[in-house]
Every structure is written in C-alpha cells, then in structure tokens.
Amino acid sequence: MTKISMYTMCLVVDGDKVLLINRPTDKGFPGFIGPGGKVDFPESLTEGAIREVHEETGLQVSNLIYKGLDEYVNELEDERYMVFNYLTYTYIGELLTSPPEGELKWVAISEALDLPMQDWFKERFPLFFEEGTFEKHVVWDGKVKKAVKEVITKH
C-alpha cells in the first residue's frame, strides 16, 4: 500500500517582505525556509497550515491563498510526499522570541533568493508570487538518490 504523507507551507507577507525561518542544521533542511509541516489527521489542509504557522512563528494567519502542490514520488519506497503551498497577507500576533524551528526573519522578497536555502525551496519560492497556481511533480529514484523526472505545471 502506498504511503502518503501530507505537509503544508505558508508564506506570510507584509508589504514587500516575507517571513522566513533560518533553520539550523540539526533541524534538517538548513537555511531559510517558509513555515509549515505535517498535516495532522483529521484536520484540513488549511487548518494544518494555520496551525503550523502559529506553532513555528506565534502568528495567527487567515485568508490563506492556495498557490500550489509539490509532490515527490519514490517508487522504490512506494511513497508519495505532498506539500500544499499557501500565501497570506493577513496575520495578527507577535513573533515568538524563541521559535522552535529556528530564527524568524522578515526578508525583502526581492532579496530572499540571495539567502542560503535548500535548492528545492529556492526553485519553489518565486512560484508563490506568480499569478495562478503551480503543480510540481518529482519522481525520486531511491537507488541513485536523485530526481529522475521533474515537471512543473503552471495554471
């Protein structure tokens, strides 16, 4: 039976800045990344995104805009890993002073790609700010430890 894992990411925007987390190496995926994480059963995708942003930043977000889907398929492991991506301009609250996932930083959107970040996030980041939605499908070959197929569709 195929293992399906569902995650969310939600970028919080304030004017020309976006809130990113500078994750330390010991947390995995080091560098700057958007808030997000695993969707807990039986919550909805949107509820999961809202909860994850709150847990990781302290902010309460609303009016989420669905931006797209990243999915990674590993046939060797019979696994599908799905990340549902959102954007919001609406939040209340104060940033956590000791966030669990790493340092929180408001970054100019135009300068974000100059920061250290994972290649997959660097590729996905501009898609949040384009019109419409996107779908990214990656087939991962567990034997050679690399993507053997990668397709991005914009809608």
SEKOLMI-335566 format. One record per residue (C-alpha): residue number from 1; residue in three letters; x, y, z. Coordinates in nm, 4 decimals. Layout:
REM residues N
<atom NUM,"Ala",<X,Y,Z>>
...
END
This chain:
REM residues 155
<atom 1,"Met",<0.0000,0.0000,0.0000>>
<atom 2,"Thr",<0.1367,0.3409,-0.0979>>
<atom 3,"Lys",<0.2424,0.5582,0.1949>>
<atom 4,"Ile",<0.1070,0.9117,0.1538>>
<atom 5,"Ser",<0.2400,1.1985,0.3663>>
<atom 6,"Met",<0.0797,1.5432,0.3544>>
<atom 7,"Tyr",<0.2517,1.8672,0.4533>>
<atom 8,"Thr",<0.1848,2.2384,0.4191>>
<atom 9,"Met",<0.3910,2.5520,0.3754>>
<atom 10,"Cys",<0.2519,2.9028,0.4174>>
<atom 11,"Leu",<0.4446,3.2180,0.3374>>
<atom 12,"Val",<0.3359,3.5222,0.5393>>
<atom 13,"Val",<0.3763,3.8506,0.3507>>
<atom 14,"Asp",<0.3822,4.2027,0.4926>>
<atom 15,"Gly",<0.4237,4.4677,0.2217>>
<atom 16,"Asp",<0.7430,4.3844,0.0329>>
<atom 17,"Lys",<0.8691,4.1425,0.2998>>
<atom 18,"Val",<0.8143,3.7721,0.3640>>
<atom 19,"Leu",<0.8608,3.5869,0.6937>>
<atom 20,"Leu",<1.1178,3.3072,0.6722>>
<atom 21,"Ile",<1.2744,3.0713,0.9251>>
<atom 22,"Asn",<1.6516,3.0267,0.9319>>
<atom 23,"Arg",<1.6649,2.6581,1.0240>>
<atom 24,"Pro",<1.9787,2.5259,1.1919>>
<atom 25,"Thr",<2.1426,2.2129,1.0501>>
<atom 26,"Asp",<2.0256,1.9939,1.3406>>
<atom 27,"Lys",<1.6603,2.0555,1.2441>>
<atom 28,"Gly",<1.7088,1.9230,0.8895>>
<atom 29,"Phe",<1.6681,2.1311,0.5724>>
<atom 30,"Pro",<1.9105,2.4011,0.6990>>
<atom 31,"Gly",<1.8896,2.7552,0.5659>>
<atom 32,"Phe",<1.5920,2.9825,0.5104>>
<atom 33,"Ile",<1.2535,2.8195,0.4570>>
<atom 34,"Gly",<0.8854,2.9039,0.4950>>
<atom 35,"Pro",<0.6828,2.7906,0.7962>>
<atom 36,"Gly",<0.4977,2.4634,0.7600>>
<atom 37,"Gly",<0.4865,2.0975,0.8470>>
<atom 38,"Lys",<0.2869,1.7768,0.8610>>
<atom 39,"Val",<-0.0917,1.7861,0.8403>>
<atom 40,"Asp",<-0.2395,1.6059,1.1408>>
<atom 41,"Phe",<-0.5339,1.3713,1.0837>>
<atom 42,"Pro",<-0.8214,1.4638,1.0667>>
<atom 43,"Glu",<-0.7507,1.8379,1.0224>>
<atom 44,"Ser",<-0.7977,2.0002,0.6811>>
<atom 45,"Leu",<-0.5015,2.1197,0.4774>>
<atom 46,"Thr",<-0.5832,2.4833,0.5581>>
<atom 47,"Glu",<-0.6209,2.4065,0.9293>>
<atom 48,"Gly",<-0.2826,2.2330,0.9186>>
<atom 49,"Ala",<-0.1178,2.5330,0.7514>>
<atom 50,"Ile",<-0.2704,2.7757,1.0035>>
<atom 51,"Arg",<-0.1641,2.5573,1.2990>>
<atom 52,"Glu",<0.1913,2.5103,1.1689>>
<atom 53,"Val",<0.2414,2.8858,1.1136>>
<atom 54,"His",<0.1174,2.9527,1.4664>>
<atom 55,"Glu",<0.3386,2.6832,1.6234>>
<atom 56,"Glu",<0.6502,2.7946,1.4357>>
<atom 57,"Thr",<0.6047,3.1744,1.4415>>
<atom 58,"Gly",<0.3430,3.2706,1.7012>>
<atom 59,"Leu",<0.1327,3.4449,1.4349>>
<atom 60,"Gln",<-0.2344,3.3679,1.3754>>
<atom 61,"Val",<-0.2915,3.3729,0.9984>>
<atom 62,"Ser",<-0.6137,3.3812,0.7964>>
<atom 63,"Asn",<-0.7324,3.4363,0.4383>>
<atom 64,"Leu",<-0.4903,3.1769,0.3014>>
<atom 65,"Ile",<-0.4452,3.1741,-0.0762>>
<atom 66,"Tyr",<-0.3765,2.8314,-0.2260>>
<atom 67,"Lys",<-0.0678,2.8544,-0.4501>>
<atom 68,"Gly",<0.0143,2.5002,-0.5489>>
<atom 69,"Leu",<0.1263,2.1469,-0.4861>>
<atom 70,"Asp",<0.4712,1.9928,-0.4664>>
<atom 71,"Glu",<0.4715,1.6167,-0.4770>>
<atom 72,"Tyr",<0.7602,1.3774,-0.4550>>
<atom 73,"Val",<0.7074,1.0163,-0.5581>>
<atom 74,"Asn",<0.9504,0.7422,-0.4581>>
<atom 75,"Glu",<0.8540,0.4210,-0.6392>>
<atom 76,"Leu",<1.1211,0.2139,-0.4623>>
<atom 77,"Glu",<0.9677,0.3012,-0.1239>>
<atom 78,"Asp",<0.6083,0.3104,-0.2601>>
<atom 79,"Glu",<0.5761,0.6592,-0.1145>>
<atom 80,"Arg",<0.4102,0.9876,-0.2123>>
<atom 81,"Tyr",<0.5075,1.3044,-0.0233>>
<atom 82,"Met",<0.2767,1.6024,-0.0888>>
<atom 83,"Val",<0.3313,1.9665,0.0142>>
<atom 84,"Phe",<0.0330,2.2024,-0.0208>>
<atom 85,"Asn",<0.1565,2.5618,-0.0516>>
<atom 86,"Tyr",<-0.0214,2.8770,0.0648>>
<atom 87,"Leu",<0.0381,3.2503,0.0853>>
<atom 88,"Thr",<-0.1253,3.5030,0.3171>>
<atom 89,"Tyr",<-0.1184,3.8772,0.3741>>
<atom 90,"Thr",<-0.3383,3.8547,0.6851>>
<atom 91,"Tyr",<-0.1986,3.7897,1.0320>>
<atom 92,"Ile",<-0.2229,3.9028,1.3922>>
<atom 93,"Gly",<0.0019,3.8488,1.6917>>
<atom 94,"Glu",<0.3666,3.8820,1.7805>>
<atom 95,"Leu",<0.6584,3.6711,1.6641>>
<atom 96,"Leu",<0.7885,3.4114,1.9090>>
<atom 97,"Thr",<1.1069,3.5169,2.0869>>
<atom 98,"Ser",<1.2461,3.1606,2.0989>>
<atom 99,"Pro",<1.0915,2.9861,1.7978>>
<atom 100,"Pro",<1.1212,2.6050,1.7916>>
<atom 101,"Glu",<1.2356,2.5681,1.4292>>
<atom 102,"Gly",<1.4941,2.8469,1.4027>>
<atom 103,"Glu",<1.5373,3.2240,1.3888>>
<atom 104,"Leu",<1.2448,3.4177,1.2360>>
<atom 105,"Lys",<1.3311,3.6953,0.9940>>
<atom 106,"Trp",<1.1306,3.9367,0.7786>>
<atom 107,"Val",<1.3141,3.9418,0.4468>>
<atom 108,"Ala",<1.2650,4.1609,0.1402>>
<atom 109,"Ile",<1.1004,3.9365,-0.1211>>
<atom 110,"Ser",<1.3383,4.0771,-0.3841>>
<atom 111,"Glu",<1.6417,3.9693,-0.1766>>
<atom 112,"Ala",<1.5198,3.6341,-0.0415>>
<atom 113,"Leu",<1.6842,3.4218,-0.3115>>
<atom 114,"Asp",<2.0244,3.5622,-0.2107>>
<atom 115,"Leu",<1.9941,3.3873,0.1276>>
<atom 116,"Pro",<2.1189,3.0344,0.1932>>
<atom 117,"Met",<1.8318,2.7912,0.1328>>
<atom 118,"Gln",<1.7639,2.4431,0.0047>>
<atom 119,"Asp",<1.7614,2.4166,-0.3770>>
<atom 120,"Trp",<1.4042,2.2813,-0.3784>>
<atom 121,"Phe",<1.2805,2.5822,-0.1790>>
<atom 122,"Lys",<1.4807,2.8269,-0.3929>>
<atom 123,"Glu",<1.3087,2.6799,-0.7011>>
<atom 124,"Arg",<0.9626,2.6899,-0.5416>>
<atom 125,"Phe",<0.9875,3.0370,-0.3804>>
<atom 126,"Pro",<0.9170,3.2532,-0.6928>>
<atom 127,"Leu",<0.6104,3.0404,-0.7736>>
<atom 128,"Phe",<0.4349,3.1750,-0.4623>>
<atom 129,"Phe",<0.4397,3.5249,-0.6138>>
<atom 130,"Glu",<0.3292,3.4420,-0.9688>>
<atom 131,"Glu",<-0.0290,3.4614,-1.0902>>
<atom 132,"Gly",<-0.2290,3.1397,-1.0629>>
<atom 133,"Thr",<-0.1227,2.8100,-0.9135>>
<atom 134,"Phe",<0.1516,2.5573,-0.9752>>
<atom 135,"Glu",<0.1984,2.1846,-0.9593>>
<atom 136,"Lys",<0.5430,2.0335,-0.9223>>
<atom 137,"His",<0.5801,1.6580,-0.9668>>
<atom 138,"Val",<0.9118,1.4913,-0.8881>>
<atom 139,"Val",<0.9909,1.1231,-0.9266>>
<atom 140,"Trp",<1.2740,1.0276,-0.6935>>
<atom 141,"Asp",<1.4949,0.7284,-0.7652>>
<atom 142,"Gly",<1.5944,0.5831,-0.4289>>
<atom 143,"Lys",<1.8697,0.3699,-0.5840>>
<atom 144,"Val",<2.0653,0.6584,-0.7359>>
<atom 145,"Lys",<1.9392,0.9138,-0.4772>>
<atom 146,"Lys",<1.8271,1.1758,-0.7272>>
<atom 147,"Ala",<1.5261,1.3026,-0.9179>>
<atom 148,"Val",<1.4748,1.1181,-1.2461>>
<atom 149,"Lys",<1.1726,1.3210,-1.3553>>
<atom 150,"Glu",<1.0657,1.6729,-1.2637>>
<atom 151,"Val",<0.7709,1.8586,-1.4139>>
<atom 152,"Ile",<0.6342,2.1994,-1.3138>>
<atom 153,"Thr",<0.2919,2.2908,-1.4497>>
<atom 154,"Lys",<0.1546,2.6408,-1.4043>>
<atom 155,"His",<-0.2197,2.7041,-1.4056>>
END
